[in-house]
Amino acid sequence: MKSQPKHRWFVVVVFFAFMLLHQCDKLLIGPLTSQIMATFNINEAQMGAVVTGALIVGAVMYPLWGYLYDRYARAKLLAIACFIWGATTWLSAIAPTYGTFVATRASTGIDDSSYPGLYSLIADYFEPKMRGKIYGVLQIAQPIGYMLGMVLGLFLISSLGWRGIYYLTGSLGIILAFVIWFGVREVPRGKSEPELADLQQMGTYRFEWKKALGLFKKRSLMLLFVQGFFGVFPWNVITYWFFRYLETERHYSSGTVFTTMATAVLVLSAGYFVGGSLGDWAFKRTPSGRALVSMFGVLAGAVLLWLTMRVPMENTGLFMIMLCATALFIPIASPNVICTVYDITLPEVRSTAMAVQYFIESAGAALAPLMAGLIAVKYSLHSAILWICISTWLLCAIFFAVVARLLPGDVRTLHEQLKERAEHEKAMLIDARS
């Protein structure tokens, strides 16, 4: 049997593969859109309904997944989510009509909200002082998955067709589900916390409504939830509109657009690890460290984006350099938000806390592209991207500053609760031996 230190790195590799392939499958809908529309002879509005259906299902499923992960074995539930991903993708590939395709693609949203359990399980494999780096590594899979989806869409669609590509990614999901089911071990909730790490035997802690409702009494956590609603605005505006901005307002060719965005995405990937590492370093020095790093990240992103958008259109080289510099700072807050949520919540309600965070973020994600479109119609995409991104990043910086002020008390409260739990467990063990 693998030792725990070795096994946890095996888990990281498996979860990285899950996130990479899952994000690839999820975002393939973009490159495959034209072929799918031609197959079913549908227009843009009908195609938009396909994407919207999956987003709605994913958002609705967040609270349910959070509850299930805190109540039952997370590793097995992740395997089930992985199998659902593969199976629903296969169903999409064989859908004979537009109606069935809408239904099957909507069903793919079931597993899109399964990440809170993954992050929660990782938190019990790795101690707080290094979680940021691990989450940063895992989140690299998301932009790389996006790139992989573009590559598959561009180079395999002519030979396999969109159905064949979905058969491929769906099959990989099913295979990975068996790897997770038989290869990833569950660990006790809270096992990696310093107060509980040395316990030879731990009690089993599960979701309780009282503890879950207590999440909404933590002021720092509530501010993180609100920050999450606005924090996804820049992500979604850039994801949905930046390609078109480069094409229509900077007049880039399709090749130049791909080169520019591919380079920026690769740099952005590094930003996750940089942000997580900086957060770990700062957290060792102060409980507010991760929030302060996040504040620095969004402020730097706002300043650099403002400078980037001011670069003259003819200076494509400088624009790419500035865009890459901006991309490095954009994801810095992401791994630190996850870590901060776990720094102040009990292990048995961490999946629920993260599910609430993502549920609120999904509302912001749905609103942002529409807002940008409305501004673009009246003014320009340049204005829409600049106004939305900078204003929300500045607002998030304020939220992170207040969170940083509140965090020491909430972190201290959690560690006091964990110390009481450790003392109780030790007392129970002594009574059992006597």
LOLUM-77946 format. One record per residue (C-alpha): residue in three letters; x, y, z. Coordinates in steps of 0.001 Angstrom, whole numbers, padded with zeros to 6 digits, always signed. Example, Ala and Ser with C-alpha at 12.3 -4.5 7.8 and 13.67 -1.06 7.14 Angstrom:
ALA+012300-004500+007800SER+013670-001060+007140
END
This chain:
MET+000000+000000+000000LYS+001215+003500-000824SER+002339+005629+002057GLN+000257+008693+002794PRO+002937+011198+001621LYS+003306+009402-001714HIS-000388+008747-002132ARG-001330+012409-001726TRP+000839+013310-004732PHE-000838+010536-006699VAL-004162+012176-005774VAL-002901+015557-007009VAL-001935+014023-010371VAL-005312+012282-010729PHE-007256+015412-009788PHE-005152+017504-012171ALA-006068+015081-014965PHE-009727+015283-013943MET-009775+019085-014018LEU-007764+019264-017258LEU-009971+016862-019206HIS-013197+018099-017620GLN-012449+021726-018502CYS-011460+020666-022001ASP-014767+018816-022451LYS-016772+021659-020915LEU-015243+024367-023120LEU-015202+022362-026358ILE-018677+023678-027088GLY-017076+026912-028356PRO-014813+025488-031091LEU-017488+022933-032088THR-020350+025440-032272SER-020415+025917-036054GLN-020518+022190-036826ILE-023185+021547-034202MET-025330+024379-035584ALA-024987+022970-039094THR-025906+019448-037923PHE-029167+020548-036305ASN-029788+023517-038646ILE-030208+025970-035744ASN-029452+029665-035220GLU-027349+031487-032630ALA-030241+031952-030211GLN-030990+028225-030215MET-027303+027463-029739GLY-027202+029923-026845ALA-029950+027918-025140VAL-027651+024888-025192VAL-024970+026717-023199THR-027459+028390-020872GLY-029076+025066-019958ALA-025799+023595-018722LEU-024982+026768-016759ILE-028359+026758-015010VAL-028128+023073-014082GLY-024571+023549-012809ALA-025565+026500-010628VAL-028568+024682-009147MET-026447+021629-008348TYR-023830+023469-006263PRO-025756+023355-002941LEU-026615+019681-003435TRP-023031+018667-004220GLY-021784+020685-001239TYR-024173+018884+001108LEU-023359+015439-000312TYR-019605+015978-000068ASP-019852+017032+003569ARG-022160+014116+004357TYR-020598+011182+002485ALA-017249+009918+001139ARG-015858+012576-001176ALA-013596+010296-003219LYS-016483+008042-004248LEU-018714+011011-005038LEU-015979+012492-007230ALA-015752+009211-009099ILE-019531+009293-009623ALA-019306+012903-010847CYS-016557+011882-013255PHE-018685+009009-014569ILE-021662+011379-015009TRP-019410+013708-017022GLY-018357+010870-019348ALA-021833+009389-019682THR-023640+012685-020370THR-021001+013658-022935TRP-021618+010347-024699LEU-025346+011027-024632SER-024666+014416-026240ALA-022678+012716-028976ILE-025516+010352-029916ALA-028340+012908-029593PRO-030384+012618-032836THR-032338+015893-032591TYR-031873+019436-031359GLY-034277+018875-028458THR-032420+015842-027180PHE-029101+017644-027644VAL-030315+020552-025480ALA-031408+018087-022792THR-028201+016040-022880ARG-025934+019098-022861ALA-027937+020524-019952SER-027331+017259-018096THR-023576+017810-018436GLY-024013+020655-015950ILE-024668+018104-013186ASP-020962+017418-012750ASP-019787+020971-013498SER-020424+021894-009854SER-018496+018974-008363TYR-015248+020823-007556PRO-015991+021764-003897GLY-015505+018133-002857LEU-012228+017909-004745TYR-010844+020990-002993SER-012149+019807+000377LEU-010463+016411+000038ILE-007187+018034-000988ALA-007411+020234+002125ASP-007361+017070+004254TYR-004314+015722+002427PHE-002223+018909+002750GLU-001606+021142+005747PRO-002710+024819+005590LYS+000784+026219+005030MET+001093+024599+001583ARG-002500+024407+000322GLY-002159+027556-001773LYS+000584+026039-003930ILE-001401+022821-004399TYR-004568+024665-005392GLY-002471+026833-007700VAL-001084+023736-009423LEU-004544+022190-009779GLN-006070+025377-011160ILE-003432+025513-013886ALA-005468+022669-015405GLN-008363+025039-016164PRO-006677+027371-018703ILE-004611+024490-020103GLY-007854+022556-020530TYR-009279+025537-022386MET-006256+025494-024722LEU-006541+021725-025192GLY-010193+022163-026125MET-009263+024723-028773VAL-006586+022422-030198LEU-008952+019441-030339GLY-011636+021583-031936LEU-009277+022981-034574PHE-007336+019871-035537LEU-009674+016910-034975ILE-013037+018265-036051SER-012349+017629-039745SER-011392+013987-039163LEU-013596+012986-036221GLY-016445+015480-036391TRP-017985+016983-033273ARG-019640+013697-032302GLY-016350+011819-032523ILE-014600+014380-030327TYR-017316+014010-027698TYR-016996+010217-027868LEU-013284+010673-027130THR-013617+013059-024195GLY-016591+011147-022771SER-014631+007900-022854LEU-011708+009525-021036GLY-014125+010694-018334ILE-015453+007180-017783ILE-011941+005713-017604LEU-010871+008377-015112ALA-013947+007651-012992PHE-012673+004106-012387VAL-009193+005436-011556ILE-010678+007738-008894TRP-013046+005068-007519PHE-010339+002451-007026GLY-007245+004669-006634VAL-008119+007667-004445ARG-008509+007056-000712GLU-010772+009034+001582VAL-009091+010682+004587PRO-010716+011887+007841ARG-012050+015429+007686GLY-009596+017795+009348LYS-006733+015269+009394SER-004175+017763+008049GLU-005024+020519+010543PRO-002075+021083+012947GLU-004266+020517+016026LEU-005537+017150+014733ALA-002625+015848+012658ASP-000989+013861+015489LEU-004128+012110+016673GLN-003863+008342+016299GLN-007620+008024+016061MET-010233+010565+015007GLY-013970+010685+015307THR-016130+010981+012221TYR-017490+014435+011575ARG-020348+015013+009140PHE-022498+017834+007885GLU-024878+019401+010417TRP-027379+022121+009558LYS-026439+024136+012645LYS-022807+024282+011552ALA-023780+025039+007960LEU-026005+027930+009003GLY-023188+029158+011213LEU-021210+029898+008044PHE-023426+032913+007433LYS-022467+034363+010818LYS-018815+034776+009835ARG-018368+038313+008572SER-015174+037566+006665LEU-016807+034636+004882MET-019869+036709+003970LEU-017611+039352+002443LEU-015799+036658+000454PHE-019174+035490-000868VAL-020079+039022-001966GLN-016615+039523-003437GLY-017086+036331-005425PHE-020192+037717-007144PHE-018235+040695-008496GLY-014882+038945-008802VAL-016037+036750-011700PHE-017140+039741-013805PRO-013669+040354-015325TRP-013127+036630-015944ASN-016322+036225-017915VAL-016092+039511-019787ILE-012588+038620-020972THR-013523+034989-021732TYR-016589+035828-023807TRP-015625+039130-025406PHE-011828+039540-025665PHE-011486+037418-028811ARG-014087+039573-030560TYR-012438+042746-029247LEU-009144+041732-030847GLU-010877+040892-034133THR-013226+043854-034513GLU-011575+046743-032681ARG-007884+045903-032951HIS-008375+044241-036357TYR-006247+041193-035639SER-006245+038264-038026SER-007456+034901-036726GLY-003852+033691-036524THR-002739+036727-034561VAL-005715+036382-032230PHE-004822+032753-031509THR-001129+033521-030943THR-001898+036454-028660MET-004492+034647-026573ALA-002564+031364-026403THR+000501+033185-025068ALA-001593+035097-022539VAL-003352+031930-021360LEU-000023+030181-020781VAL+001203+033104-018661LEU-002142+033187-016854SER-001652+029518-015957ALA+001564+030390-014143GLY-000326+033059-012203TYR-002291+030427-010286PHE+000867+028871-008857VAL+002464+032259-008227GLY-000659+033417-006380GLY-000908+030241-004313SER+002779+030335-003403LEU+002636+034007-002410GLY-000467+033291-000339ASP+001247+030444+001523TRP+004269+032649+002190ALA+002122+035499+003491PHE-000143+033214+005554LYS+002860+031927+007490ARG+003475+035505+008605THR-000063+036684+009286PRO-003558+035142+009151SER-004513+038014+006828GLY-001745+037141+004368ARG-003857+035462+001710ALA-006384+038319+001629LEU-003584+040874+001338VAL-002009+038957-001556SER-005432+038795-003238MET-005875+042548-002785PHE-002468+043156-004343GLY-003325+040847-007252VAL-006584+042546-008225LEU-005097+046045-007862ALA-002116+045123-010039GLY-004466+043542-012578ALA-006566+046720-012748VAL-003543+048983-013278LEU-001942+046708-015865LEU-005171+046230-017829TRP-005666+050014-017964LEU-002125+050402-019336THR-002606+047489-021751MET-005776+048899-023286ARG-004013+052232-023873VAL-001334+050638-026087PRO-001722+051922-029680MET-003334+049433-032076GLU-000318+049276-034369ASN+002030+048278-031535THR+001065+044577-031373GLY+004313+043516-029707LEU+003953+045862-026742PHE+000263+044973-026472MET+001110+041264-026157ILE+003761+041965-023501MET+001374+044093-021459LEU-001467+041587-021881CYS+000784+038803-020594ALA+001827+040938-017610THR-001863+041517-016833ALA-002626+037814-017258LEU-000031+036893-014640PHE-001903+038856-011959ILE-005493+038019-012940PRO-005631+034587-011198ILE-003575+035456-008095ALA-006650+035757-005873SER-008269+032481-006986PRO-006284+029867-004980ASN-006149+032243-002024VAL-009927+032598-001850ILE-010284+028798-001637CYS-007622+028595+001064THR-009157+031459+003033VAL-012576+029801+003025TYR-010947+026689+004485ASP-008854+028704+006963ILE-012022+029807+008765THR-014495+026909+008362LEU-014805+023554+010112PRO-013696+020584+007963GLU-017163+019010+007840VAL-018801+022048+006197ARG-016002+023126+003865SER-017589+021648+000741THR-020820+023444+001607ALA-018981+026737+002132MET-017210+026397-001216ALA-020443+025401-002930VAL-022118+028583-001643GLN-019145+030600-002899TYR-019404+029076-006373PHE-023205+029337-006444ILE-022944+033085-005844GLU-020139+033364-008383SER-022279+031620-011002ALA-024863+034406-010666GLY-022191+036985-011397ALA-020857+034864-014257ALA-024271+034849-015908LEU-024728+038627-015565ALA-021298+039870-016689PRO-021360+038977-020431LEU-024792+040603-020826MET-023634+043799-019123ALA-020579+043932-021378GLY-022726+043404-024458LEU-025070+046234-023518ILE-022152+048632-022914ALA-020507+047544-026169VAL-023644+048319-028169LYS-023810+051863-026777TYR-020060+052570-026659SER-017480+049884-027577LEU-016030+046578-026445HIS-012934+048501-025382SER-015050+050543-022989ALA-017041+047525-021798ILE-013941+045486-020950LEU-012133+048385-019329TRP-015031+049753-017259ILE-016289+046404-015964CYS-012898+044854-015197ILE-011328+047862-013508SER-014392+048859-011482THR-015005+045356-010149TRP-011319+044737-009385LEU-011177+047972-007397LEU-014345+046950-005560CYS-012874+043509-004833ALA-009709+045131-003487ILE-011860+046957-000931PHE-013580+043692+000039PHE-010228+041925+000442ALA-008917+044788+002614VAL-011889+044461+004978VAL-011587+040645+004952ALA-007914+040985+005883ARG-008922+043028+008913LEU-011517+040452+010038LEU-009570+037268+009335PRO-007334+037029+012438GLY-010359+036688+014717ASP-012085+034068+012535VAL-008872+032061+012075ARG-008288+032134+015827THR-011869+030945+016452LEU-011413+027976+014118HIS-008171+026891+015774GLU-009779+027128+019204GLN-012576+024853+017978LEU-010039+022392+016551LYS-008047+022403+019816GLU-011211+021603+021764ARG-011937+018796+019312ALA-008408+017409+019705GLU-008655+017470+023499HIS-012010+015699+023316GLU-010591+013006+021036LYS-007625+012441+023362ALA-009938+012174+026359MET-012125+009662+024526LEU-009055+007586+023650ILE-007857+007572+027293ASP-011314+006500+028501ALA-011398+003700+025919ARG-008037+002362+027106SER-008858+002559+030824
END
